[in-house]
Amino acid sequence: MNILLIAPNVDGTDVGEAFVAFKWAQALAPLVRLTVLSFQRPGRAPLAAQLPGVRVVTWPEPAWARRQERLNAMLKPAWPVFAAHVRQWLAQALMRGERFDVAHQLMPQAARYASPLRHFDIPYVIGPLGGALDTPVAFRAEAGSAPLFTRLRMLDAFRFRHDPWLRASYQGAACVLGVAPYVAEVLADIPLRRFEPMLELGIDDVAPHRAPIPGRLRLLHVGRGVRTKGLRDAVRAMRHLADLPHVTLTSAGAGEEIALCRAEAQALGVADRVTFLGRQPRAKIEELYATHDAFVFPSFREPAGGVLYEAMRHGLPVITAARGGPDFIVDDTCGLRLPVTTPAGYAVAIAGAVRHLHDNQATLASLGTGARAKVLAEGLWPAKAHRLADLYRDVKTPSIRRAAYPQG
């Protein structure tokens, strides 16, 4: 199969979406004839050198788009430039007689970018899409005011109903992928031809098996220091575990929430059992996974949850929210999912889940084994790429492809 893969950034030396896109391309390369279209960021290793055997076409990423890294990551301001490059290149390729069985807009992950692929008579896939989750009402007072560009998420529902370019992009797709089933509900106002849940993340391998140590329960939270990641709720849960002095909590992550959580731990009298490490390098994060007993990640607005896979590959049972991506990733074989109610009720529920693991060593060990087994079964990159290649074969249909530059 000839597959065209587009993403604004594909880079194995980067992080975030760019790195995930690279891992997908790398895993797909042995299975299909792959052409990748992307930006090339100055100073980074050439994408063609990172993906030997793959046809790579790149354009320089605009300098103005890189000046505000966080804004660039959140809003993708250069997307119209990239989409225009893709549209022009693909039109010229078709005029030369090239044929693609399926085109795939892999990134951006956010469901708010009209696709240039809608202009061509080629079966195309979009996704895995994520995001667009709202903050539960009971937690909004504590969530604080978000930056303007994150508050733009509130426009998503309006655009799904009324934006003709966005609606045409999703309606025209042979398949829309979502990081979890909730994405289909988010897009409910758009009649999709086909929807499939597919987590965008994968793993390369699992860590060696290790048995939990009786008599202790070291909890770990890894994530950015923002309210939605649930660290404050985990800290509050520690207050309800005062009779279990060997239960401790370690936090790895930086952000404005960390100082608030540190003050909360002090006020609740649990500061001696909560350690805040701040931002840590990757090697240290891996060491933390290997030396802790359970992963507490009560993020209540999590579209996917890549750290869950990181923890599960180390055999850590997971305590998380029955909402968004975590509700899809975690099942009863590998963790405990909790309803998101109120801040007070959520902390009590987290404490109850921790107590259950502490008091039931057999359950702790069984869920850890289940976590490793789950990521082995569905999370390894080759397995994910084979599933995606099977999807390409399924949506591929004969058609007469336009060779002229599309209008409109």
C-alpha positions as CSV (number, residue, x, y, z in Angstrom):
1,M,0.0,0.0,0.0
2,N,1.1,3.5,-0.7
3,I,0.3,5.6,2.4
4,L,0.7,9.3,2.8
5,L,1.2,10.5,6.4
6,I,1.0,14.2,7.3
7,A,1.8,15.9,10.6
8,P,3.2,19.4,11.2
9,N,6.1,18.0,13.3
10,V,7.6,14.6,13.2
11,D,10.9,14.3,15.1
12,G,12.4,11.5,17.1
13,T,14.7,13.9,19.0
14,D,11.8,16.0,20.2
15,V,9.0,15.4,22.8
16,G,5.2,15.5,22.7
17,E,3.3,15.1,19.5
18,A,6.4,15.3,17.3
19,F,8.0,12.3,19.0
20,V,4.7,10.3,19.0
21,A,4.3,11.0,15.2
22,F,7.9,9.8,14.7
23,K,7.2,6.6,16.5
24,W,4.1,5.9,14.4
25,A,6.1,6.6,11.2
26,Q,9.0,4.4,12.3
27,A,6.6,1.5,13.2
28,L,4.7,1.8,10.0
29,A,7.7,2.0,7.7
30,P,8.3,-1.8,7.5
31,L,4.6,-2.5,6.7
32,V,3.7,0.0,3.9
33,R,5.3,2.3,1.3
34,L,5.3,5.4,3.4
35,T,5.5,9.1,2.4
36,V,5.7,11.6,5.2
37,L,5.0,15.3,4.9
38,S,6.1,17.5,7.7
39,F,7.9,20.7,8.8
40,Q,11.6,20.6,9.5
41,R,12.7,22.5,12.5
42,P,16.1,24.3,12.1
43,G,18.8,22.8,14.2
44,R,17.1,19.4,14.5
45,A,18.3,16.2,12.9
46,P,17.0,15.9,9.3
47,L,13.8,13.8,9.3
48,A,15.0,11.9,6.2
49,A,18.0,10.7,8.2
50,Q,15.8,9.7,11.1
51,L,13.5,7.6,8.9
52,P,15.7,5.7,6.5
53,G,13.7,3.9,3.8
54,V,10.8,6.4,4.1
55,R,10.1,9.0,1.5
56,V,10.2,12.3,3.4
57,V,9.2,15.8,2.2
58,T,9.7,18.7,4.5
59,W,9.3,22.5,4.6
60,P,11.1,24.9,7.0
61,E,8.9,25.5,10.1
62,P,8.2,29.3,10.2
63,A,10.5,31.1,12.7
64,W,7.6,33.2,14.0
65,A,5.7,30.1,15.1
66,R,8.6,28.9,17.3
67,R,8.9,32.1,19.4
68,Q,6.3,31.0,21.9
69,E,6.9,27.3,22.5
70,R,3.9,26.7,24.7
71,L,1.6,28.7,22.4
72,N,3.0,26.8,19.4
73,A,2.3,23.5,21.1
74,M,-1.2,24.4,22.1
75,L,-2.5,26.3,19.1
76,K,-0.4,25.2,16.1
77,P,-0.4,28.7,14.6
78,A,1.5,27.6,11.6
79,W,-1.1,24.9,10.7
80,P,-2.6,27.0,7.8
81,V,0.9,27.3,6.3
82,F,1.5,23.6,6.6
83,A,-1.9,22.7,5.2
84,A,-1.2,24.9,2.2
85,H,2.1,23.2,1.6
86,V,0.4,19.8,1.8
87,R,-2.4,20.8,-0.5
88,Q,-0.1,22.2,-3.2
89,W,2.3,19.2,-3.0
90,L,-0.4,16.6,-3.2
91,A,-2.1,18.3,-6.1
92,Q,1.2,18.4,-8.0
93,A,1.9,14.7,-7.1
94,L,-1.4,13.6,-8.4
95,M,-0.9,15.6,-11.6
96,R,2.4,13.7,-12.0
97,G,0.4,10.5,-11.9
98,E,1.3,9.4,-8.3
99,R,-1.3,7.4,-6.4
100,F,-1.9,7.0,-2.7
101,D,-4.2,4.3,-1.4
102,V,-4.8,6.1,1.9
103,A,-3.8,9.4,3.3
104,H,-3.6,10.0,7.1
105,Q,-3.6,13.2,9.0
106,L,-1.9,11.9,12.1
107,M,-1.4,15.2,14.0
108,P,-2.4,17.6,15.4
109,Q,-4.1,15.6,18.1
110,A,-6.6,18.4,19.1
111,A,-9.9,18.2,17.2
112,R,-9.9,21.7,15.8
113,Y,-7.9,21.7,12.6
114,A,-9.6,21.5,9.2
115,S,-7.8,19.0,7.0
116,P,-6.3,19.7,3.6
117,L,-7.0,16.1,2.7
118,R,-10.7,16.9,2.3
119,H,-10.0,18.5,-1.0
120,F,-8.8,15.3,-2.7
121,D,-10.5,12.1,-3.8
122,I,-8.3,9.8,-1.7
123,P,-9.7,7.8,1.3
124,Y,-8.3,9.5,4.3
125,V,-8.0,8.9,8.1
126,I,-7.8,11.6,10.8
127,G,-6.4,11.1,14.3
128,P,-6.1,9.8,16.9
129,L,-7.9,12.9,18.0
130,G,-8.1,13.9,21.7
131,G,-8.8,16.9,23.9
132,A,-12.0,18.9,24.2
133,L,-12.8,17.5,27.7
134,D,-14.4,20.0,30.1
135,T,-13.5,20.5,33.7
136,P,-16.2,18.9,36.0
137,V,-18.4,21.6,37.5
138,A,-17.4,20.8,41.1
139,F,-13.7,21.4,40.3
140,R,-14.0,24.6,38.3
141,A,-13.6,26.9,41.3
142,E,-10.3,25.4,42.1
143,A,-9.1,25.2,38.5
144,G,-8.5,29.0,38.4
145,S,-8.3,31.1,35.3
146,A,-6.6,29.5,32.3
147,P,-4.5,31.3,29.7
148,L,-6.5,32.8,26.9
149,F,-5.4,30.3,24.3
150,T,-6.5,27.4,26.5
151,R,-9.9,29.0,27.1
152,L,-10.4,28.8,23.3
153,R,-11.2,25.2,23.9
154,M,-14.7,26.4,24.9
155,L,-15.2,27.2,21.2
156,D,-14.7,23.6,20.2
157,A,-18.4,22.5,20.6
158,F,-19.6,25.6,18.6
159,R,-17.1,24.8,15.8
160,F,-18.2,21.1,15.7
161,R,-21.7,22.3,15.0
162,H,-21.1,25.3,12.7
163,D,-17.6,25.4,11.2
164,P,-18.1,24.1,7.6
165,W,-14.4,23.3,7.0
166,L,-14.0,21.4,10.2
167,R,-17.3,19.5,9.7
168,A,-16.4,18.7,6.1
169,S,-13.0,17.4,7.2
170,Y,-14.5,14.9,9.6
171,Q,-17.5,14.0,7.6
172,G,-15.3,13.3,4.6
173,A,-12.9,11.0,6.4
174,A,-13.1,7.3,5.8
175,C,-12.4,6.9,9.5
176,V,-11.9,9.2,12.4
177,L,-9.7,7.9,15.2
178,G,-10.1,9.0,18.8
179,V,-7.7,8.4,21.7
180,A,-10.7,7.1,23.7
181,P,-14.4,6.4,23.1
182,Y,-15.3,9.8,24.6
183,V,-14.1,11.5,21.5
184,A,-17.1,10.1,19.5
185,E,-19.4,11.8,22.1
186,V,-17.4,15.0,21.6
187,L,-18.0,14.8,17.9
188,A,-21.6,13.7,18.1
189,D,-22.8,16.7,16.2
190,I,-20.9,15.6,13.1
191,P,-22.1,12.5,11.1
192,L,-19.0,10.4,10.9
193,R,-18.6,7.6,8.4
194,R,-16.6,5.5,10.9
195,F,-15.1,6.0,14.3
196,E,-12.4,3.8,16.0
197,P,-10.8,4.3,19.4
198,M,-7.0,4.1,19.2
199,L,-4.6,5.4,21.7
200,E,-2.0,7.5,20.1
201,L,0.8,6.3,22.5
202,G,2.8,3.2,22.5
203,I,5.8,1.6,24.3
204,D,9.0,-0.1,23.1
205,D,9.2,-2.8,25.8
206,V,8.2,-3.6,29.4
207,A,10.5,-3.4,32.4
208,P,11.6,-6.5,34.3
209,H,9.0,-8.0,36.7
210,R,9.3,-7.2,40.4
211,A,7.2,-8.2,43.3
212,P,5.8,-5.5,45.7
213,I,7.4,-5.3,49.2
214,P,5.0,-6.2,52.0
215,G,4.4,-3.6,54.6
216,R,4.9,-0.5,52.5
217,L,3.0,1.3,49.7
218,R,5.0,3.9,47.9
219,L,2.6,5.9,45.7
220,L,3.9,7.9,42.7
221,H,2.3,10.8,40.7
222,V,4.0,12.0,37.5
223,G,2.7,15.0,35.6
224,R,2.7,18.7,35.0
225,G,1.9,20.9,38.0
226,V,-1.6,21.9,36.9
227,R,-4.9,21.4,38.8
228,T,-6.4,19.0,36.4
229,K,-3.7,16.4,36.9
230,G,-5.2,15.6,40.3
231,L,-2.1,15.9,42.5
232,R,-4.0,18.1,44.9
233,D,-6.6,15.3,45.3
234,A,-3.9,12.7,45.9
235,V,-2.4,14.9,48.6
236,R,-5.8,15.4,50.3
237,A,-6.3,11.6,50.2
238,M,-3.2,11.2,52.4
239,R,-5.0,12.9,55.2
240,H,-7.5,10.0,55.3
241,L,-4.6,7.5,55.6
242,A,-3.1,8.8,58.8
243,D,-3.2,5.3,60.3
244,L,-1.0,4.0,57.6
245,P,2.4,5.6,58.2
246,H,4.1,3.4,55.6
247,V,2.0,4.8,52.8
248,T,3.9,7.7,51.1
249,L,3.4,9.8,48.0
250,T,6.1,11.1,45.6
251,S,5.4,13.8,43.0
252,A,7.5,14.4,40.0
253,G,6.6,17.4,38.0
254,A,6.8,21.2,37.8
255,G,4.2,23.9,37.5
256,E,2.1,26.4,39.5
257,E,0.2,23.7,41.2
258,I,3.2,22.3,43.0
259,A,3.5,25.2,45.5
260,L,-0.2,24.9,46.3
261,C,0.0,21.2,46.9
262,R,3.1,21.7,49.1
263,A,1.1,24.2,51.2
264,E,-1.9,21.8,51.3
265,A,0.3,18.9,52.5
266,Q,1.7,21.2,55.3
267,A,-1.8,22.4,56.3
268,L,-3.2,18.8,56.4
269,G,-0.3,17.5,58.5
270,V,1.0,15.0,55.8
271,A,4.1,16.9,54.6
272,D,6.3,14.3,56.2
273,R,4.8,11.6,53.9
274,V,4.7,13.6,50.7
275,T,7.8,14.3,48.6
276,F,7.9,16.9,45.8
277,L,10.8,16.4,43.5
278,G,9.9,18.9,40.8
279,R,10.8,18.4,37.2
280,Q,13.0,15.3,36.7
281,P,15.0,13.9,33.7
282,R,13.7,10.9,31.9
283,A,16.3,8.5,33.6
284,K,15.1,9.6,37.0
285,I,11.4,9.2,36.1
286,E,12.2,5.6,35.0
287,E,13.9,5.0,38.3
288,L,10.9,6.3,40.2
289,Y,8.6,3.9,38.3
290,A,11.0,1.1,39.2
291,T,11.1,1.9,42.9
292,H,7.4,2.7,43.7
293,D,4.5,0.3,44.2
294,A,1.4,2.0,42.7
295,F,0.7,4.9,40.3
296,V,-1.8,7.5,41.5
297,F,-3.0,9.6,38.6
298,P,-6.4,11.1,39.4
299,S,-6.3,13.5,36.4
300,F,-10.0,14.5,35.8
301,R,-9.5,16.1,32.4
302,E,-7.1,13.8,30.8
303,P,-7.6,13.2,27.0
304,A,-5.2,10.3,26.8
305,G,-2.6,9.7,29.6
306,G,0.7,8.6,28.3
307,V,2.2,8.4,31.8
308,L,-0.3,5.5,32.5
309,Y,1.5,3.4,29.9
310,E,4.8,4.4,31.3
311,A,3.8,3.3,34.8
312,M,2.0,0.1,33.6
313,R,5.1,-1.1,31.7
314,H,6.8,-1.2,35.1
315,G,4.0,-3.3,36.5
316,L,2.5,-0.5,38.6
317,P,-1.2,-0.8,39.4
318,V,-3.1,2.4,38.6
319,I,-5.5,4.5,40.6
320,T,-7.2,7.0,38.2
321,A,-10.4,8.7,37.1
322,A,-13.3,6.9,35.4
323,R,-13.3,9.7,32.8
324,G,-11.6,10.5,29.5
325,G,-8.5,8.6,28.3
326,P,-7.7,6.9,31.6
327,D,-11.2,5.3,31.6
328,F,-10.3,3.7,28.3
329,I,-6.7,2.8,29.0
330,V,-7.2,1.2,32.5
331,D,-9.5,-1.7,33.1
332,D,-10.2,-4.0,36.1
333,T,-7.2,-6.1,35.3
334,C,-4.7,-3.4,35.9
335,G,-6.2,-0.6,38.1
336,L,-8.9,1.1,40.0
337,R,-11.1,3.8,38.3
338,L,-12.9,6.3,40.5
339,P,-15.9,8.5,39.7
340,V,-15.1,12.2,39.7
341,T,-17.6,13.7,42.1
342,T,-16.5,16.6,44.3
343,P,-13.0,17.5,45.5
344,A,-13.9,16.2,49.0
345,G,-15.5,13.1,47.8
346,Y,-12.8,12.4,45.2
347,A,-10.1,12.6,47.9
348,V,-12.0,10.1,50.0
349,A,-12.4,7.7,47.1
350,I,-8.7,7.9,46.3
351,A,-7.9,7.1,49.9
352,G,-10.3,4.2,49.8
353,A,-8.6,2.8,46.7
354,V,-5.1,3.2,48.3
355,R,-6.3,1.5,51.5
356,H,-7.7,-1.4,49.4
357,L,-4.3,-1.9,47.7
358,H,-2.5,-1.6,51.0
359,D,-4.7,-4.2,52.7
360,N,-4.8,-6.6,49.8
361,Q,-1.3,-7.5,48.7
362,A,-2.6,-10.2,46.4
363,T,-4.7,-7.6,44.6
364,L,-1.8,-5.2,44.4
365,A,0.4,-8.0,42.8
366,S,-2.4,-9.1,40.5
367,L,-3.1,-5.6,39.2
368,G,0.6,-5.0,38.6
369,T,0.8,-8.2,36.6
370,G,-2.2,-7.2,34.7
371,A,-0.7,-3.8,33.9
372,R,2.3,-5.3,32.3
373,A,0.2,-7.8,30.4
374,K,-2.1,-5.1,29.0
375,V,0.6,-2.9,27.6
376,L,2.3,-6.0,26.2
377,A,-0.9,-7.0,24.4
378,E,-1.9,-3.7,23.0
379,G,0.8,-1.1,23.6
380,L,3.9,-2.2,21.8
381,W,4.6,-0.1,18.7
382,P,4.7,-3.0,16.2
383,A,1.3,-4.2,17.4
384,K,-0.2,-0.8,17.1
385,A,1.3,-0.3,13.6
386,H,-0.1,-3.6,12.4
387,R,-3.6,-2.6,13.7
388,L,-3.3,0.7,11.8
389,A,-2.1,-1.0,8.6
390,D,-5.1,-3.3,8.9
391,L,-7.4,-0.3,9.1
392,Y,-5.8,1.2,6.0
393,R,-6.6,-1.9,4.1
394,D,-10.1,-1.8,5.3
395,V,-10.8,1.8,4.3
396,K,-8.9,1.6,1.0
397,T,-11.4,1.8,-1.9
398,P,-10.9,2.2,-5.7
399,S,-11.6,5.6,-6.9
400,I,-10.8,8.1,-9.7
401,R,-8.5,10.7,-8.1
402,R,-8.5,14.3,-9.2
403,A,-5.2,15.3,-10.9
404,A,-5.9,19.0,-11.1
405,Y,-5.4,21.4,-8.3
406,P,-8.7,21.4,-6.3
407,Q,-10.7,24.6,-6.1
408,G,-12.6,26.0,-3.2
